Amino acid sequence: MPYLDYNATTPVDQAVLEIMLPWLGQGFGNPSSDYLLGKAASNALNDARTQLNASLGGLHGSIIFTGCGTEANNLAILGTFLPKLHGQSTLKRFFGYPGHMIISAIEHPATKQTSLFLKRLGFRLTILKVDAAGFVTPQSVEKALRKDTVLVSIIHANNEIGAIQPIEAIAKVLNPRGILFHTDAAQTLGKIPLNIKAMGVDLLSLTGHKFYAPKGVGALWIRHGVPLKPIQFGGGQEKGLRSGTENVAFAMGMAHAAEAAIQNLEKVASRMKTLRERLWQGLSSILGQRIRRTSDPERTLPNTLHFCVRHLRGGEILAAATDLQASTGSACHAGMDRPSEVLCALRYPWEWSLGSIRLSLGKATNETDVDHAISILVKAIHSLTEKRPGR
């Protein structure tokens, strides 16, 4: 059964597991303890922080370990805005809090829902439209800026269609104005170059299970000097920004996985892109005009192929393709029988948007997997089409 859902999650790499195991066994100490076991755990945690920071090229920033990418996004956004609630008068609260945020229409729910929560509190929110291929322009960001704009959050690459946003160009608009810039980079580490200095961002979110580390660990990179406040409270761990006893084993695993992913980036990305195009050519050569690719392949994650099948539903296609492990879009909202918010933002016609399929490749994907997936999908689509004459 070919597994082509690596954008949903990846298996834990064997080398990563081996790095983690000692800290799940004899190295079980609490990093906040003063005795030998605790100090060993604390040193390991600091080593993981340094290793991950260096892998990102972010030596002038801090790594805060979190439980997932969603938590990292929440900390970046709420940690920027919630302190502004302190001391507001009743009159100011009634007319809205000072502060404006900009996001794109194709953000992950971890960003969008957090932003909508702030809007309900009275903050201002602008949601930028994207073009037909899912891209934000720096010009649209600049046009949306206001005097009270505090933060702009634009996803590095969309988790569903794989569209890579022009983060560096957007940063050039924001940096001279002193407006904070956050990006959700959960999908990009190990797939495309990711260097924080070059990107020009102030805050960057990651999650380990997208690049062969375990589920249950994420991180937020914070540029030195960014005034972030905690959104949960307790013992003051992670520089007071994320209280709770740290998961040393998972932090070590995430740092090692990130370093390995970046070291092997060029080779792995090139191979995945070749396989992705083999997959598309195989499907399109047989299915022709019945399928449509949703984004520009030259500005899309090298492992991600997203397409739509006209007059069919993605869920029914995958139900018929019983030997294929893939998804209709984001695993975070699987099972919904309506067009995804991403395809709605792309203004896809209804007859196409319901039939979306996302195929995402990983390190273990090979030509046999790709060819098998083509065969399975073609058979499933033909079978469903034959039941509906005229389509």
C-alpha positions as CSV (number, residue, x, y, z in Angstrom):
1,M,0.0,0.0,0.0
2,P,1.9,3.1,-1.2
3,Y,2.1,5.8,1.5
4,L,1.8,9.2,-0.2
5,D,0.8,11.4,2.7
6,Y,4.1,12.7,4.1
7,N,2.7,16.2,4.4
8,A,0.3,14.8,7.1
9,T,3.1,13.0,9.0
10,T,6.4,11.2,8.6
11,P,7.8,8.1,10.3
12,V,10.4,8.6,12.9
13,D,13.8,8.1,11.4
14,Q,15.9,5.3,12.9
15,A,18.8,7.5,13.6
16,V,16.5,10.0,15.4
17,L,15.0,7.2,17.5
18,E,18.5,6.1,18.5
19,I,19.3,9.7,19.6
20,M,16.1,9.8,21.7
21,L,16.3,6.4,23.5
22,P,19.0,7.2,26.1
23,W,16.9,10.2,27.2
24,L,13.8,8.1,27.6
25,G,15.9,5.6,29.7
26,Q,18.8,6.4,31.9
27,G,18.7,10.1,31.1
28,F,15.3,10.7,32.5
29,G,16.2,13.6,34.7
30,N,14.1,16.8,35.0
31,P,16.1,19.6,33.4
32,S,15.1,21.9,36.3
33,S,16.7,19.7,38.9
34,D,20.1,20.7,40.4
35,Y,21.6,17.3,40.8
36,L,23.6,15.3,38.2
37,L,20.6,13.7,36.3
38,G,18.9,17.0,36.0
39,K,22.0,18.9,34.9
40,A,22.7,16.2,32.3
41,A,19.1,16.7,30.9
42,S,19.5,20.5,31.0
43,N,22.7,20.3,29.1
44,A,21.2,18.0,26.5
45,L,18.2,20.4,26.1
46,N,20.6,23.3,25.6
47,D,22.6,21.3,23.0
48,A,19.3,20.5,21.1
49,R,18.4,24.2,21.2
50,T,21.8,25.2,19.8
51,Q,21.8,22.4,17.2
52,L,18.3,23.4,15.9
53,N,19.1,27.1,15.9
54,A,22.3,26.5,13.9
55,S,20.5,24.3,11.4
56,L,18.2,27.1,10.7
57,G,21.0,29.6,10.3
58,G,19.4,31.6,13.1
59,L,22.3,32.2,15.5
60,H,20.8,35.6,16.5
61,G,17.6,34.1,17.9
62,S,16.2,31.8,20.5
63,I,14.5,28.4,20.2
64,I,11.5,27.7,22.4
65,F,10.4,24.1,22.3
66,T,6.7,23.5,22.3
67,G,4.4,20.5,22.1
68,C,3.6,21.0,18.3
69,G,3.5,23.4,15.5
70,T,0.0,24.6,16.5
71,E,1.3,25.6,19.9
72,A,4.2,27.4,18.3
73,N,1.8,29.4,16.1
74,N,-0.4,30.2,19.1
75,L,2.6,31.4,21.1
76,A,3.9,33.6,18.2
77,I,0.5,35.3,17.6
78,L,-1.1,35.4,21.0
79,G,2.2,36.1,22.7
80,T,2.5,39.2,20.5
81,F,-1.0,40.5,21.0
82,L,-2.4,39.5,24.4
83,P,-0.1,41.8,26.4
84,K,-1.8,44.7,24.7
85,L,-4.9,43.9,26.5
86,H,-3.3,44.8,29.9
87,G,-4.4,48.1,31.2
88,Q,-6.9,49.0,28.5
89,S,-9.7,51.2,29.7
90,T,-13.3,50.2,29.3
91,L,-13.8,52.9,26.6
92,K,-10.9,51.5,24.6
93,R,-12.2,48.0,25.0
94,F,-15.6,48.9,23.7
95,F,-14.2,50.5,20.6
96,G,-11.6,47.8,20.0
97,Y,-8.0,47.2,21.0
98,P,-5.2,49.0,19.2
99,G,-3.5,46.4,17.0
100,H,-3.9,45.0,13.5
101,M,-2.8,41.7,12.0
102,I,-2.5,40.5,8.5
103,I,-2.7,36.8,7.3
104,S,-3.4,35.1,4.0
105,A,-6.5,33.3,3.0
106,I,-4.7,30.0,2.9
107,E,-3.1,29.8,6.3
108,H,-3.2,26.6,8.4
109,P,-6.1,26.6,10.9
110,A,-3.5,27.0,13.7
111,T,-2.9,30.5,12.4
112,K,-6.3,31.3,11.0
113,Q,-8.3,30.3,14.0
114,T,-5.9,32.0,16.4
115,S,-6.2,35.2,14.4
116,L,-10.0,35.0,14.4
117,F,-9.9,34.6,18.2
118,L,-8.0,37.9,18.4
119,K,-10.6,39.5,16.1
120,R,-13.4,38.4,18.5
121,L,-11.4,40.2,21.3
122,G,-11.5,43.4,19.3
123,F,-8.3,43.4,17.4
124,R,-8.3,44.2,13.7
125,L,-7.7,41.5,11.1
126,T,-7.1,41.6,7.4
127,I,-7.2,38.3,5.4
128,L,-5.3,38.7,2.1
129,K,-6.6,37.1,-1.1
130,V,-4.4,34.9,-3.1
131,D,-4.2,34.5,-6.8
132,A,-5.5,31.5,-8.8
133,A,-2.3,29.5,-8.0
134,G,-2.4,30.3,-4.3
135,F,0.2,33.0,-4.0
136,V,0.3,36.2,-1.9
137,T,2.1,39.2,-3.4
138,P,4.3,41.6,-1.5
139,Q,2.3,44.4,-3.0
140,S,-0.9,43.2,-1.5
141,V,0.8,43.0,1.9
142,E,2.1,46.5,1.6
143,K,-1.3,47.8,0.5
144,A,-3.0,46.2,3.6
145,L,-0.6,47.8,6.1
146,R,-2.1,50.3,8.6
147,K,-0.6,52.6,11.2
148,D,-1.5,50.1,13.9
149,T,-0.3,46.9,12.1
150,V,1.6,44.8,14.7
151,L,2.1,41.5,13.0
152,V,2.0,39.8,9.6
153,S,1.8,36.0,9.5
154,I,2.2,34.3,6.1
155,I,2.6,30.5,5.8
156,H,6.0,29.6,4.2
157,A,4.4,26.8,2.1
158,N,0.8,25.8,2.2
159,N,0.2,22.3,3.6
160,E,-2.5,21.4,1.0
161,I,-1.4,22.6,-2.4
162,G,2.3,23.2,-1.5
163,A,2.5,26.8,-2.8
164,I,5.7,28.5,-1.6
165,Q,5.1,32.1,-0.6
166,P,7.6,34.9,-1.4
167,I,8.7,35.3,2.2
168,E,11.9,37.2,1.6
169,A,10.2,39.7,-0.6
170,I,7.5,40.3,2.0
171,A,10.1,40.7,4.7
172,K,11.7,43.6,2.6
173,V,8.3,45.4,2.8
174,L,7.9,44.8,6.6
175,N,11.4,45.0,8.1
176,P,12.0,48.8,7.4
177,R,8.7,49.5,9.0
178,G,9.5,47.6,12.2
179,I,6.4,45.3,11.7
180,L,6.8,41.8,13.2
181,F,6.8,39.0,10.6
182,H,5.9,35.4,11.5
183,T,5.9,32.4,9.2
184,D,4.6,28.9,9.7
185,A,7.4,26.7,8.2
186,A,5.9,23.4,9.3
187,Q,6.0,22.0,5.8
188,T,9.2,23.4,4.5
189,L,12.2,22.1,6.5
190,G,14.0,19.4,4.5
191,K,12.1,20.2,1.3
192,I,13.3,23.7,0.3
193,P,16.1,25.9,1.6
194,L,15.2,27.4,5.0
195,N,17.6,30.1,6.3
196,I,16.1,32.5,8.8
197,K,18.7,35.2,8.2
198,A,18.0,35.2,4.5
199,M,14.2,35.0,5.0
200,G,14.1,38.1,7.2
201,V,11.4,36.8,9.6
202,D,11.1,37.6,13.3
203,L,9.2,34.4,14.3
204,L,9.2,31.0,12.7
205,S,7.2,27.9,13.7
206,L,8.2,24.2,13.2
207,T,6.8,20.8,14.1
208,G,9.0,17.7,14.3
209,H,6.7,15.1,12.8
210,K,6.9,16.7,9.3
211,F,10.6,15.9,9.0
212,Y,11.0,12.5,10.6
213,A,11.0,13.4,14.3
214,P,8.2,12.3,16.6
215,K,4.8,13.8,17.0
216,G,4.5,15.8,20.1
217,V,7.3,18.3,19.7
218,G,7.5,21.6,17.9
219,A,9.5,24.8,18.2
220,L,9.2,28.5,17.8
221,W,12.3,30.5,16.7
222,I,12.3,34.1,18.0
223,R,14.6,36.8,16.8
224,H,16.5,38.4,19.7
225,G,14.7,41.5,20.8
226,V,11.2,40.5,19.8
227,P,8.9,41.3,22.7
228,L,7.0,38.1,23.2
229,K,5.0,37.1,26.3
230,P,3.9,33.7,27.6
231,I,0.4,32.3,26.9
232,Q,0.6,29.6,29.6
233,F,2.0,29.9,33.1
234,G,3.7,27.8,35.6
235,G,7.3,27.1,36.5
236,G,8.9,29.4,34.0
237,Q,10.6,26.9,31.8
238,E,11.8,27.8,28.2
239,K,12.8,31.3,29.3
240,G,9.4,31.8,30.9
241,L,7.6,31.5,27.6
242,R,6.5,27.9,27.8
243,S,6.1,26.6,31.3
244,G,6.0,22.8,31.8
245,T,8.7,20.2,32.2
246,E,10.6,19.9,28.9
247,N,10.5,16.8,26.8
248,V,14.3,16.3,26.4
249,A,14.2,13.2,24.4
250,F,11.8,14.6,21.8
251,A,13.8,17.9,21.6
252,M,17.0,16.0,21.0
253,G,15.2,14.0,18.3
254,M,13.8,17.1,16.6
255,A,17.2,18.8,16.5
256,H,18.9,15.8,15.1
257,A,16.2,15.3,12.5
258,A,16.4,18.9,11.4
259,E,20.1,18.8,11.0
260,A,19.9,15.6,8.9
261,A,17.1,17.0,6.8
262,I,19.0,20.2,5.9
263,Q,22.2,18.3,5.2
264,N,20.5,16.0,2.7
265,L,18.2,18.7,1.3
266,E,19.5,19.1,-2.2
267,K,19.6,15.4,-3.0
268,V,16.3,14.5,-1.4
269,A,14.4,17.5,-2.9
270,S,15.7,16.8,-6.4
271,R,14.7,13.1,-6.1
272,M,11.2,13.9,-4.8
273,K,10.6,16.5,-7.5
274,T,11.5,13.9,-10.2
275,L,9.2,11.4,-8.7
276,R,6.4,14.0,-8.3
277,E,6.6,14.8,-12.0
278,R,6.6,11.1,-12.9
279,L,3.4,10.9,-10.9
280,W,1.8,13.8,-12.6
281,Q,2.8,12.8,-16.1
282,G,1.5,9.2,-15.5
283,L,-1.8,10.5,-14.3
284,S,-2.3,13.3,-16.8
285,S,-1.3,11.2,-19.8
286,I,-4.1,8.8,-19.1
287,L,-6.8,11.0,-17.5
288,G,-6.2,14.1,-19.7
289,Q,-8.7,16.9,-19.2
290,R,-10.4,15.1,-16.4
291,I,-7.8,16.3,-13.9
292,R,-6.3,19.7,-13.2
293,R,-3.2,20.6,-11.3
294,T,-3.8,23.4,-8.8
295,S,-0.5,25.2,-8.4
296,D,2.6,26.2,-10.3
297,P,5.1,23.3,-10.1
298,E,8.1,25.6,-10.1
299,R,6.8,27.4,-7.0
300,T,5.5,24.4,-5.1
301,L,7.0,22.0,-2.6
302,P,9.1,19.4,-4.5
303,N,7.3,16.5,-2.8
304,T,3.7,17.8,-3.2
305,L,1.2,17.1,-6.0
306,H,-2.3,18.5,-5.6
307,F,-4.9,18.1,-8.3
308,C,-8.6,18.0,-8.8
309,V,-10.8,15.6,-10.6
310,R,-13.8,17.1,-12.4
311,H,-17.3,16.0,-11.2
312,L,-16.0,13.5,-8.6
313,R,-15.4,13.9,-4.9
314,G,-12.0,13.4,-3.4
315,G,-13.3,11.2,-0.6
316,E,-15.0,8.8,-2.9
317,I,-11.9,8.5,-5.1
318,L,-9.7,7.6,-2.2
319,A,-12.4,5.2,-0.9
320,A,-12.3,3.4,-4.2
321,A,-8.5,3.6,-4.3
322,T,-8.3,1.1,-1.3
323,D,-4.6,0.3,-1.7
324,L,-3.4,3.9,-1.6
325,Q,-2.7,5.9,1.6
326,A,-3.3,9.6,0.6
327,S,-5.6,12.4,1.5
328,T,-8.0,14.9,-0.1
329,G,-6.1,17.8,1.5
330,S,-5.0,18.7,5.0
331,A,-5.2,15.9,7.5
332,C,-6.3,18.6,10.0
333,H,-9.7,18.7,8.4
334,A,-10.1,15.4,6.7
335,G,-13.6,13.9,6.4
336,M,-15.3,17.1,5.4
337,D,-17.5,16.7,2.3
338,R,-17.2,20.3,1.0
339,P,-14.5,22.2,-0.8
340,S,-11.5,23.1,1.3
341,E,-11.0,26.7,2.4
342,V,-7.8,26.7,0.3
343,L,-9.6,25.8,-2.9
344,C,-12.3,28.3,-2.1
345,A,-9.6,30.9,-1.7
346,L,-8.3,29.9,-5.2
347,R,-11.8,30.4,-6.5
348,Y,-12.0,27.0,-7.9
349,P,-15.3,26.0,-9.7
350,W,-17.5,23.7,-7.6
351,E,-17.3,20.9,-10.2
352,W,-13.6,20.7,-9.7
353,S,-13.0,21.7,-6.1
354,L,-14.8,18.8,-4.5
355,G,-12.6,16.3,-6.3
356,S,-9.3,17.3,-4.7
357,I,-6.4,14.9,-4.1
358,R,-3.1,15.6,-2.3
359,L,-0.2,13.2,-2.9
360,S,2.9,14.0,-0.9
361,L,6.1,12.1,-1.2
362,G,8.9,11.3,1.3
363,K,12.4,9.9,1.6
364,A,11.2,6.3,1.3
365,T,9.0,6.9,-1.8
366,N,10.3,5.1,-4.9
367,E,9.4,4.6,-8.5
368,T,7.4,1.5,-7.7
369,D,5.3,3.4,-5.2
370,V,4.6,6.1,-7.8
371,D,3.7,3.7,-10.6
372,H,1.5,1.7,-8.3
373,A,-0.3,4.9,-7.1
374,I,-0.9,5.9,-10.7
375,S,-2.4,2.5,-11.5
376,I,-4.6,2.6,-8.4
377,L,-5.9,6.1,-9.0
378,V,-6.6,5.6,-12.7
379,K,-8.5,2.5,-11.9
380,A,-10.5,4.2,-9.2
381,I,-11.3,7.3,-11.3
382,H,-12.3,5.2,-14.3
383,S,-14.5,3.0,-12.2
384,L,-16.4,6.0,-10.7
385,T,-16.7,7.8,-14.1
386,E,-18.2,4.7,-15.7
387,K,-21.0,4.8,-13.2
388,R,-21.9,8.3,-14.3
389,P,-22.3,8.5,-18.0
390,G,-21.7,11.8,-19.7
391,R,-19.1,12.9,-17.2
